[in-house]
Amino acid sequence: MRSPKVIPTLLLTLMSGLAVAQGESVAELAYALDTFALLMCAVLVIHMKPGFALLEAGLHGSKNVINIFMKNYATFAIAGIAFWAVGFSIMYGSSLFISGYEADLYPGAADFFFQMVFAATAATIVSGAIGGRMKFGAYLVFAVVMTAVIYPFLGSWHWGGGWLEALGFYDFAGSSVVHAVGGFAALGGVLAVGPRLGRYIGGRVKAMPGHNMPLAGLGVFLLWIGWFGFNGGSQLAFSSVADAQAIATVFLNTNFAAAAGAAAALLLSWGVYRKPDFSMTLNGVIAGLVSITAGPDVINGIWAIVAGAIGGVLVFGSILLLDRLKIDDPVGAISAHGTAGIWGTIAVGVFGGANIGVQVIGTLAYSLAAFAGSYALFMALKATIGLRVDAKEEVTGLDVAEHGAAGYLNADSLNDPVLVGAGD
């Protein structure tokens, strides 16, 4: 007969083994959930790419739509390789080609994929601002350098644990790291390439309305949807109750700011123009989203609404100011991403408890460095391979001049021997 003391010992051993097995199962489930959620957030962010393409194409002339879409496709393709080969290593200090890299909560490949779509976003912001007059090849060179070097180097200052991180700078999802960088890189490109032909005549601004505003509106809806992955995914962990609560808060504050930015730009344009302006409202949505991106986890409720509304006011004023300065940005990217990116970063100090001085230092550092780096690159391209298409090609449109195809077939294009030959 067994000793009575043996039975409790066996039970304790069995229960301990079950507890260990259960603990391992919970850990494995959390790992799988974190991985799946991060990848799905990345997929949401990818939806921002057609959003940008539709917005930019709609706000440009019909003769440049293929060029716009080509740049957006090419940017995403380039980022997928350049950021993998070099950029991720520069930004986070890992080996080239993410060799041997593993994250704590999910596979290294999942972490890389999420970060890669952010790199593509920073570069894509530039596409629309320089549209209609920049050579496609020159833009591709910029996209390679932007996703392989400029964005990763600047991102390392904060998200890579660099000097801004040491100062206590706070940028949850990238008001500065992504959007101010993209916006001020766009400013560098716009100044280097110059305005569109006929935009500024005799000191006056000539209206060049977009050819398809519903297309632009659909693009902004996709951006709005994708932004939930952009901000929500930046929580970077999803499997605990606290994580779930934090992500829900981020989603809510993101939507508050977008709605407030749209409302502010709509009402302001209505007051100034006597009619609510659709393109300003679209940029108000984007400015509201950018304004909350640095702190959707800490700027809550009414303050998220205030932050977004201020973003909507700022984008309106910034677009008008740039036109006064003869800085031609057809889509408002400099204002919606650059100006609003600076404000969104500072807003974390105003409404979210971060050190305002550090926030100002950080966002100015990002803005100035992005501008300087991109401007130097574009000027180097201008001096070597050339930056701008010739006047005849610009008048014809970059769809035909650069790609030998028309975005829309009409009577004129069907009788064009260049286009007929291109379609054979």
PyMOL commands that set and color helices and strands:
alter all, ss='L'
color gray80, all
select helices_A, chain A and resi 6-46+48-59+62-92+96-98+108-129+136-156+163-167+175-193+213-233+241-273+278-293+302-324+333-351+356-383+391-396+398-403+411-414+417-423
alter helices_A, ss='H'
color red, helices_A
select strands_A, chain A and resi 200-201+204-205
alter strands_A, ss='S'
color yellow, strands_A
deselect
rebuild
show_as cartoon
